[in-house]
Amino acid sequence: MNNENFSEAVSILHDLMDCDPLNRKVYDKICLLLFTCYSSMPNQHDNLIKYSTEVIAVDSNYFKALMERGKAYLSVKDYSKAMNDFEAVLKISLIPSNIRKSANELLNDARKNQNETIHAQSKYQKQEKSKEESREKDRNEKEKLEQEKQKLKEENDKLAENLKLAEALNDRGKVQYKASQFKNAINYYDEAIKLCPKVGKYYLNRCACYMSLDDYEKAISNSIKAIDLDPSSWKVDLISIS
């Protein structure tokens, strides 16, 4: 029979099954015939598995059904179920030697394919894990960078605000200095330095106040600090304060 004839036979058998679906005896016989048809037709793995299973339910030692179902499972890459079927065939005592040999070969093929699949899956999982770890690392680094940028921005904003306040205090100190209120001027420079301790001119301005109060030790200390922070500061602010 060719594929077209098998297809016609399958259609007729399904019609017969629909005529008396509750008759188990008829149903079992039709399943056996459908199994026979599907086992001779290409690419009928799902149907072959279905009707082989029905046949095996009636006769668990029907090695042909076990063999055909095992092959179908192999085709759909369900290697564990294929191995079960071929092992079941090998447990049957009275089977032809060629069937036993074929079952052994197919069982080995199923095991080999399953091992290769497991290995491939394991390799894929490791690769995916590595990729995910890399993505996680990138996300963490990106998040860390964003946090650092935000922190730097906040620090810069704070520095800018402090510098603005310090400059205002510095200007008030200059007013007090010009009014010869040197101690008051020093208080303003002290506050300016607290806000911006790395601005040399505040120390230099405070130095001028201490010079005016004849406190030369503090004047020298402040001038040294000012020049350490900004070697050019003595050229700038001392002129503006005088």
N, C-alpha and C positions, 0 to 999 in steps of 0.2 A: 504493500500500500504506500502511496505517496502522501505528502503532507496534506494535500487537498482532501484525499479520502479520509485521512485520520481526523481532519477538522470536521468533516461531515459526520463521522462516527461519533465524535465527541458531542456534537450538537444533538444528535438523536438520543444519545445516552442521557444527556441532561434533561431532554424532554420526557424520557421514560421515568427519570427520577422524580420529576415534578408531578407525574400522574399519580404516584402512590408514595408520597414522602414518608408516611408513617410505617410502611412495611419494611422492617429492619432487614429481613432476609433478602428482599429485592434490592434494598439500598446497598447492602454489603457486596452483592454480586456486581451491581453497576459500578461501585467504587473500584472493584478489582479490574473491571473492563476499562474504566477511565484511567486508572493507573497504567494499564498496559498501553493505552493509546498515548498518554502524555510521556511515557518513558521512551516512546519512539519518535517523539516530536521535538525539534530543537527549541531552545529558549523558553521552555515551559516549567521553569524551576519552581515557581510558587505553586502552580497546580499539581506538579509532580509531588512536591512535599506534602500538600494537602491530602491527596488521595493515597499516597504511600502510607501516611499516618493512619488513615482509615483502615487500610488493609492490614497494617501491623497490629492495629487494635483488635482485629479478629484473630490473627495468627502471628504471634510475636516471633515465631521462628521462620517466617517467610523471608528467607535471606535475599531473594531478588528485590523485594520491596525495601529491605534495609540497605542493600547495596545502592539501589537507584536513589533513595532518599539521601544517603550519605554523599553520593556524587552531586546531587542537587545542592546540598549544604556546602559542599566544596566550591561549587560554582558561584554561590552567593557569599562566599568567604565567611561562613559560619563554621569555623574549623572545629570548635569544641563539640558541636552537635554531630558534625561529620565523623569525628573520632569515636563518639559514642556509638554511632551506627555500625562502623566498621569493627569496633571491638565486640559489639553484639553478634555480628556475623561470625567472628572467630570463636565465639563461645558455643556456637551451635556444633554439635558433634558430627552429624552426617551431612557434610556439604562437599561438593566436588573439589578436588585439589586445585583446579584452576581458579575456582571462586575464592578459595582460601588464600591462594597466592595473590590474587588481585586485591583482596581485602587488606592483606598485609602491606602491599605496595601503596594502596590508597591511604591506609592509616599512617604510614610513614610520611607520605606527601602532606597529609593534614597536619601532622605534628611539626614537620619542617616549616610549613606555611604559618602555623600558629606561632612558632618560635620567632620566625622572621617578623611577623606582625607585632608580637610583643616587643621585640628588639626595636623595631621601627617606631612603635608608639612611645617606648621609653626614651629613645633618642629625640623624638619630636617633643615630648614633655620636658626633657632637659633643655632643649633649645628654647622652647616657649618660656620655661622658668628663667633661663638666662636672659631672654629678651625682656621679660617682665621685670627682672631685677635691674636690668639696665635702664628700662623706662622709669622704674621707681627711683633709681639713683638720679636720673636726669630731672625727674619731678622734684626730688628733695633738694638737688643743687639749685634748680630754678627757684624753688620756694625760698631757699636760704639766701640766694642772691637778691630776691625781691625784698626779703626781710632786711638784709643789709642795706639795700638802697633806701628803704623806708627809714631805717634807723639813721643813715647818713643824712637824709633829707631833714629829719627831725632835728638832728644835731646841728646841721647848717642853719636851719630856721632859728634854733635856739641861740646859736652863735651870732646870727644877724640881729636878733632881738637884743641880746646882751650888749653887742657892740653899739647898737643904737642908744641904749640906756647909758652905756659907759661914756659915749661921746657927749651926751647931755650933761652927765656929771662932770666930765672933763671941762666942758665950757663953763659950768658954774664955778669950778675950781679956779679957772682963769680970771673970772670976774672977782672972786674973793682975793686972788693974788694981787691983782691990780689995785684992789682997795686996801692992800697991805694987811688983809685978814688971813695971815699965813696958816694959822691952825685950822681955821674953817676950810681953807683951800685943801689942806692935807686931808681933812675928813672926806671931801669930795673925791680926791684922787684915790684914797683908800677904797672907797666904794667902787670906783671905776675899775681898779685893779682886781677886786674880788670878782667882778663880772668878766673881765677880760685880762687875765694875768699874763698874757703873752704879748701885750701891746707896750712896746718900749717907751713911747712918749709919755705915758702916764707916770712911769717911774722918774723920767727926766723932769717932768713938771713938779713932781713931789720933791725931787732933788733941789730944785730952785727954791722951793719953800723952806727946806731945811737949811739951805745956804743963807737965806734971809734971816733965819732964826739962830744962825751961828752954830747949828748942830752939824758939824762937818763930818762926823763919823757916819751919820745916817745919809748925809748928802752924798758922800763917796760911795756908800753901799748901793744907793738908788741909781747913781750914775753908772756904776759898773753893771748893774742888772739891765739898765736901759740899753747900754752899748752891746751887751751880750745878746739881747733879743733883736736889736736893730742898730747896727753900727752907724747908720746914717741919721738916727733919730736926733742926735744932739745938734745937727745942722738945721733941723726943721722946727720942732715945737718950741725950743728955747727962745728962738727969735720971736715966735708968735706970742709967747707968754710975757715977754719983756716989754 
